[in-house]
């Protein structure tokens, strides 16, 4: 391959050189190309490339011309697209769930703190039983703060841990996949 062609392949999106089609799949999975698990090494290389390049619209898989099989490539493209879309939807759902739980915890914390303030300010149950009032007041304060901070932690911190995988699968689910000779 000429230098210009190699630079075009390197500069435009992700280009990975494969020894065979099996490099895409897990060595431990004997199923067909339409069902086989994707190799962790392959996914790791894709992630490295995506995070180093940024916005990626193409995944180019390079194979020696004598090993290429158009029918197998169609199956592999479908399998990869299905894998990336499935995991993107899972990550998207998980991210929404974490943020949703976080907001619920936050609102619950605010509600508990409001109830605590209401009990303290209006001294509910004060005439009924001073001990019960004090116990409820002491228990509600840390409970409210716990829900408040845990909720915000889920929304702003825990959800951030999921974003790199979410972004990777989003990019890869939208990327075009090509097989090329090298």
Secondary structure, 3 states (H helix, E strand, C coil): CCHHHHHHHHHCCEEEECCCHHHHECCCCCCCCCCCCECHHHHHHHHHHHHHHCCCCEEEEEECHHHCCHHHHHHHHHHHHHHHHHHHHHHHHHHHHHHHHHHHHHHHHHHHHHHHHHHHHHCCCCCCCHHHHHHHHHHHHHHHHHHHHHHHHHHHHHHHHHHHHHHHHHHHHHCEEEEEEC
